[in-house]
Amino acid sequence: MAVFQAARLRSTALPAASARVSTPAVRPRGSATAAVRATHGVRPVGLLLAGILIATMLGLAYLTQTLGTNATSSRVDRLQAEKVKLEATLKNQGFQLAGLTEVDLIKASAQKQGFVSLGKPTVLRAP
């Protein structure tokens, strides 16, 4: 440090070293009296960044699940609406089919029981 300070140019705004009022006693360079140990702990800034990273990852996972659930639920709703339409169509076709086949079933059942066809209806006119 002393070499570096000696290599600097002195500014003209500062008085020369001889003109200074008093210089504090410079402590001679030596070894440090207290041992400085390196800390292996996590710094608060690191914890803050880790917390932000974890919160962001959890948020993204939540949004991914939510969007997937919404897409699936809208598809399920579409399929349920289609199911209701198909059930209504099936019921309607069942009624039409029953209307066409019931006459034949009733006639066959009546003939088995011994009933006969009456023929053409007779229309009576009033005098």
HELIX and SHEET records of a PDB file:
HELIX    1   1 ALA A    2  ALA A    7  1                                   6    
HELIX    2   2 ALA A   17  ALA A   19  5                                   3    
HELIX    3   3 PRO A   44  LYS A  112  1                                  69    
END                                                                             
